[in-house]
Structures are given as C-alpha cells and as structure tokens.
C-alpha cells in the first residue's frame, strides 16, 4: 500500500515546522526520512500517523485521503522511539493489544477470534525472534528485545503502513546494528510499506530503498542511497549524507578546476561556472611529494586516524582548505609529512549558494 504526503504545512502554534512537504512511498518500500534534530522529522511522522493535524496539505494511504481520519482508523502502525510497551502486560499481551476486541465484543469474546489473535501473536513473535519469551514482562527484556516487541505490536493488526520513529537510537552500536537488521528483515518478510525516521546517515543509507533528506521543514532531495551519496543535489545534502570536502572550483566544458588541479566532471553535474566540487575521502589519493608527473597539489599532512582497515588522513593542499583522504592502512603516512593530493575519477559538483 502506498503512502502519499502532499503539501504538508504543520507546526505547534507559532511558525510552521514543516513548509509544504511532499513525500511518496511506494508499496512495499522502506523510505528513511533523514534529518538533524529540529528538522521536522517527528512532526512529519506524527502527521502521517494522525497524531498531529496539519495546517495544510493531505495524507493519503493507498490513494485514499485520510487527513481527517482518526489514528486508529488509518491502518497505520507506529513504532515509537522508546518502544512504549505496557508495563503491566507480558510480551504476548503487548503484541496482541491491537488485536483485542472493542466495545460490546470485549464483553462477549468470540472463541474463534481469540484463536486467530493467538496464532497471529505467535506468528509475529517467531518473526522477530522472540518465540520463547511470550510470558516475559517488559522489565525482563533487554533494550533490543523491547524494540522487537514494539515492532511486532505495530505489525499485529496488519497495517497498510508502518512508521518507525528512531526506534534504534538508544541502543549500543553493536546491538543497534543487529536489532535494526532483524527489524528490517521482518518488515521485508511482512511486505510492509515503511517510513523510518532517523538522524543517522549510515542507518539511512544502509537499510533504505530511498532516502529523503529533510532540512528546516523542507525536503531537499529524495533518492536511492547510492544516488544520494554520489550525486547530492546541494552542498548541504552532500555534507549531511557523508564525509566530503567541498572545494570551490570552476566548471568548463567537461572538466572542473579546483585547488587540487583539473579533473573530469561527472555527467549530469551542475552547469558551467563557479561550483563546489564534492570530494569524498575515497575519491582522493595521496602520493609522495616528488614522483612521475607530479600529479595533484602539494599538501601537508595534519592528522592521521587509524581505522584498522584503513587510514583517514587529513591533508591541507597549498592554497586550499583541508581534505580528508581514505588511504590503505599500510601506507604509513605521519603528521607533518609533505605529499601530493589528487582526485581519482570524475568529480561531482553542486551549485554555489
């Protein structure tokens, strides 16, 4: 089922937090909304869930306008940031909460309905890897297990769309990767259409079909992770989705000239004139100060970070800002070394603004 957001303007009594946001999530797709704190990510999620009424715009699920529909009638599942489990219910009760009958049906529970709910809970606990912990109380679970229960509860009523509000942010790094991988796998198996709210660029790039970058209440770019990283639309997106040196340059024809010399332009980059070259650490190379052809610009090594499998070298070329270069761990660069820095392959550029 698709999720469509059109022209959403929303705030909390003062200036709007969102300024006409458009977002399309295809059926079965996982889209991450990536942004810094205060960018409007959670407000957008609350609008989509029906927890916050927008000042303007529409929310559509499967092409049906649900802007004025109550949250419980939207068939949208929500996984909140802290899990928000019911402390008085065990794991089975938490997952099955959304399947419980309401109104008079609660007073006359149907045996068949109870059996269906019981089977659904068992199915979901198996899906999230908690089949043996149905009787545990929330305080008896680890942080990762609580996030899995929250996901299972959101999936229980078979929602059309699942919204996840930074559900892994409070977990330790190693546990976060494991729980995130398991959660994404569960969403894929369930065939869910999902929106993940996150401020973690690695998380967004690693698990998403597409990433939407939100800044100050506006979506700056929505693209597949590799496209977003390789060809960001603006300098702000370039810096937000990955480490990058943004060097002033001049684009002429199919080449761009920066402090590192002349390099070929990546097809589809900005038009000719003054631009900013987007240079990722893996696009740069270090060579000895003197060598065949003396390629690139002379530079001084200012810092060397050992990453285990590689070095991250900060070098400052003559007449330009410092750049970070990813080098092989065995290259042996040291602070104070003089070297040359040059680009490797076509360079993407963005407008100066």
PEZI-V745820 format. One record per residue. RES is the residue in one letter. NEAR is the number of other ideal C-beta (glycine too) atoms within 10 Angstrom. Layout:
# PEZI-V745820
RES_NEAR + RES_NEAR
This chain:
# PEZI-V745820
X_18 + X_17 + X_25 + X_18 + X_23 + X_16 + X_13 + X_28 + X_16 + X_21 + X_16 + X_9 + X_4 + X_6 + X_8 + X_17 + X_22 + X_27 + X_17 + X_14 + X_24 + X_14 + X_20 + X_15 + X_24 + X_14 + X_13 + X_15 + X_16 + X_21 + X_21 + X_26 + X_29 + X_29 + X_25 + X_12 + X_7 + X_12 + X_23 + X_24 + X_26 + X_20 + X_24 + X_29 + X_22 + X_19 + X_24 + X_27 + X_19 + X_19 + X_14 + X_19 + X_10 + X_22 + X_11 + X_14 + X_17 + X_14 + X_25 + X_15 + X_21 + X_14 + X_8 + X_14 + X_12 + X_21 + X_17 + X_9 + X_15 + X_8 + X_13 + X_11 + X_9 + X_20 + X_16 + X_26 + X_23 + X_22 + X_26 + X_17 + X_17 + X_14 + X_20 + X_14 + X_23 + X_12 + X_8 + X_9 + X_16 + X_18 + X_26 + X_19 + X_17 + X_27 + X_30 + X_24 + X_15 + X_17 + X_18 + X_14 + X_14 + X_7 + X_6 + X_7 + X_11 + X_9 + X_7 + X_7 + X_12 + X_11 + X_7 + X_8 + X_13 + X_14 + X_10 + X_12 + X_21 + X_13 + X_10 + X_19 + X_22 + X_15 + X_15 + X_24 + X_21 + X_12 + X_19 + X_22 + X_16 + X_19 + X_12 + X_10 + X_17 + X_17 + X_10 + X_16 + X_16 + X_19 + X_8 + X_12 + X_19 + X_11 + X_15 + X_19 + X_19 + X_23 + X_28 + X_26 + X_28 + X_26 + X_28 + X_26 + X_28 + X_24 + X_24 + X_21 + X_16 + X_12 + X_21 + X_18 + X_24 + X_23 + X_25 + X_27 + X_21 + X_19 + X_26 + X_24 + X_14 + X_14 + X_18 + X_11 + X_6 + X_8 + X_15 + X_19 + X_15 + X_13 + X_24 + X_22 + X_13 + X_17 + X_25 + X_19 + X_14 + X_19 + X_23 + X_13 + X_10 + X_18 + X_9 + X_22 + X_24 + X_27 + X_26 + X_29 + X_25 + X_23 + X_16 + X_16 + X_19 + X_11 + X_21 + X_25 + X_18 + X_14 + X_22 + X_23 + X_14 + X_19 + X_27 + X_26 + X_26 + X_24 + X_18 + X_14 + X_23 + X_15 + X_22 + X_18 + X_21 + X_20 + X_18 + X_13 + X_18 + X_9 + X_13 + X_26 + X_20 + X_17 + X_19 + X_23 + X_16 + X_17 + X_18 + X_17 + X_23 + X_26 + X_14 + X_23 + X_22 + X_18 + X_14 + X_23 + X_26 + X_20 + X_22 + X_14 + X_25 + X_15 + X_20 + X_12 + X_8 + X_12 + X_14 + X_28 + X_15 + X_25 + X_20 + X_26 + X_15 + X_13 + X_22 + X_13 + X_21 + X_17 + X_9 + X_7 + X_20 + X_18 + X_8 + X_13 + X_12 + X_12 + X_25 + X_23 + X_29 + X_26 + X_27 + X_19 + X_19 + X_14 + X_21 + X_21 + X_17 + X_22 + X_15 + X_10 + X_11 + X_9 + X_11 + X_6 + X_8 + X_13 + X_14 + X_22 + X_20 + X_16 + X_26 + X_15 + X_19 + X_14 + X_13 + X_18 + X_10 + X_9 + X_10 + X_6 + X_8 + X_17 + X_20 + X_15 + X_26 + X_18 + X_25 + X_18 + X_23 + X_10 + X_9 + X_17 + X_11 + X_14 + X_27 + X_18 + X_26 + X_18 + X_21 + X_11 + X_11 + X_7 + X_13 + X_10 + X_17 + X_8 + X_11 + X_9 + X_17 + X_12 + X_23 + X_22 + X_28 + X_19 + X_22 + X_12 + X_10 + X_16 + X_25 + X_24 + X_28 + X_20 + X_14 + X_13 + X_7
